[in-house]
């Protein structure tokens, strides 16, 4: 069975038909071609499928696409409206927080949600915010440093 849903995706309003049984991760990847959202474990344990739903990180492998009706979704593709990288994406590169890159979209979105609600988080708050995202390459240290770097630069620019 299909249902029409209306939602804002990466800042643009959409009205589309969706199978009521389709997972959000599959809708984003298969129906909309947004491949930045990764399919990892499929049970909400790895965070590779993290997107922001009304500003909060969610595992898109655990929710149905119809739940985004009348809501806002941000994927990694929406972190910037231009061809340039966001400050967070650039920081991940500068610090070397990207290796295989599989976890990166989920890490970036979890970090964005944290920084949006707390522009100067402690290391412990950063670690807690990304705790739902598994990385098998970096050991998290560089990821935490990249997020700290963005927080510091926001503080410096606010002065």
FENZI-V150778 format. One record per backbone hydrogen bond with DSSP energy under -1.0 kcal/mol. NH is the residue of the N-H (numbers start at 1). CO is the residue of the C=O. E is the energy in kcal/mol with one decimal. If there is no record, write none. Layout:
nh,co,e
NH,CO,E
NH,CO,E
This chain:
nh,co,e
3,18,-2.4
5,16,-3.2
7,14,-2.3
8,71,-2.6
9,12,-3.0
10,73,-2.9
12,9,-1.9
14,7,-3.2
16,5,-2.3
18,3,-2.3
20,1,-2.9
22,19,-1.9
24,63,-3.1
25,60,-2.1
27,23,-2.2
28,24,-2.9
29,25,-2.2
30,26,-2.8
32,27,-1.6
34,28,-2.8
35,33,-1.2
38,48,-1.8
50,47,-1.7
51,58,-1.9
52,74,-2.5
53,56,-3.1
54,72,-3.2
56,53,-1.6
58,51,-2.6
60,49,-1.3
62,59,-2.0
65,22,-3.1
67,64,-1.6
68,65,-1.9
69,66,-1.5
70,6,-4.3
71,68,-2.0
73,8,-3.3
74,52,-2.4
78,75,-1.8
79,76,-1.5
90,86,-2.7
91,87,-2.2
92,88,-2.0
93,89,-1.6
94,90,-3.1
95,91,-2.6
97,92,-2.9
107,103,-2.4
108,104,-3.1
109,105,-2.0
110,106,-2.3
111,107,-2.5
112,108,-2.5
113,109,-2.3
114,110,-1.9
115,111,-2.9
116,112,-2.4
117,113,-1.4
118,114,-2.5
126,122,-2.2
127,123,-2.7
128,124,-2.2
129,125,-2.2
130,126,-2.0
133,130,-2.2
134,46,-3.0
144,140,-2.8
145,141,-2.3
146,142,-2.3
147,143,-1.9
148,144,-2.5
149,145,-2.4
150,146,-1.7
151,147,-2.3
152,148,-2.7
153,149,-2.3
154,150,-2.1
155,151,-2.0
156,152,-2.7
157,153,-2.0
158,154,-1.2
